[in-house]
Amino acid sequence: MSLAENLEHLEEKIQNACRAAGRARAEVELMAVSKTHPIEALREAAALGLTLFGENRVQEFNEKALHAAAFRESCKNEAIRAHLIGHLQSNKAARAAEVFDGIDSVDSLKLAVRLNETAAKLEKKLPVLLEIKLSTEETKAGLDPHSADAVQLLERLPDLAQLEVRGLMTIAPLGVGDDGTRACFRALRTLRDRWAQAYPKLDFSVLSMGMSGDFPLAIAEGATRIRVGSALFGARSYPVQA
Ligand SMILES: *Cc1c(COP(=O)(O)O)cnc(C)c1O
């Protein structure tokens, strides 16, 4: 199936999920997750009207598009944005801050400080999401919301002037069934409500949750951004490294 057909089917499912949840379609932003796909696929998606792209590796995006501004220019669309959604090590933070329009996977104070430093040098404001780990899976990246690290990060973020906190991101654990997945998304929303009260200087309006296999559940639980890869671009041809 073509990208245009995939997008049409996806759009219908998003609209159905919004309707079922009593939400307006405009409340849910679609991020096209283009990792592993060539630059031509991104351009084709942009030509179909998609403007927000998610990539999970700094180097891969750098190789295929140079950086987000170059991609935006090549598509001749000022609205286009490319964000990093994959795990970021602090030693690659400088490059990531340069290459992307936003970092949706901030999960430590050390990383936030590095991103802030580079953004300051580049004289650029960098929108960020905090990636939250809500499952006990050992391998999952993300910040434990009940940890001392989380408190430290939240207290320091208002001083990191180049970073614009926009909200939270999570990946649901695998193999927990629909109820477990939904509980995870609900937990992210509850956490957001709690942190929005406790840290009024920070903006938590974005809830990035839900992928190809589970976005209707995420929409039901209040997602404002869903991250869809395979349902748009087709199956990835090789496994992705974090
Ligand atoms: C790959 C990826 C997605 C998209 O996954 P699909 O199942 O292909 O839709 C979403 N979020 C993150 C963080 C990813 O790494």
The ligand as an SDF file (V2000), in Angstrom:
LIG
                    3D

 15 15  0  0  0  0  0  0  0  0999 V2000
    9.5730    3.4950   16.5940 C   0  0  0  0  0  0  0  0  0  0  0  0
    8.8900    4.3430   17.5980 C   0  0  0  0  0  0  0  0  0  0  0  0
    7.5370    4.6960   17.4500 C   0  0  0  0  0  0  0  0  0  0  0  0
    6.6630    4.2170   16.3090 C   0  0  0  0  0  0  0  0  0  0  0  0
    6.4520    2.8550   16.3810 O   0  0  0  0  0  0  0  0  0  0  0  0
    5.3880    2.1140   15.4080 P   0  0  0  0  0  0  0  0  0  0  0  0
    4.9670    0.9540   16.1750 O   0  0  0  0  0  0  0  0  0  0  0  0
    6.1340    1.7960   14.1740 O   0  0  0  0  0  0  0  0  0  0  0  0
    4.2850    3.0810   15.1500 O   0  0  0  0  0  0  0  0  0  0  0  0
    6.9910    5.5310   18.3990 C   0  0  0  0  0  0  0  0  0  0  0  0
    7.7110    5.9880   19.4480 N   0  0  0  0  0  0  0  0  0  0  0  0
    8.9930    5.6700   19.6180 C   0  0  0  0  0  0  0  0  0  0  0  0
    9.7170    6.2130   20.7950 C   0  0  0  0  0  0  0  0  0  0  0  0
    9.6390    4.8410   18.7090 C   0  0  0  0  0  0  0  0  0  0  0  0
   10.9220    4.5280   18.8930 O   0  0  0  0  0  0  0  0  0  0  0  0
  1  2  1  0
  2  3  1  0
  2 14  2  0
  3  4  1  0
  3 10  2  0
  4  5  1  0
  5  6  1  0
  6  7  2  0
  6  8  1  0
  6  9  1  0
 10 11  1  0
 11 12  2  0
 12 13  1  0
 12 14  1  0
 14 15  1  0
M  END
$$$$
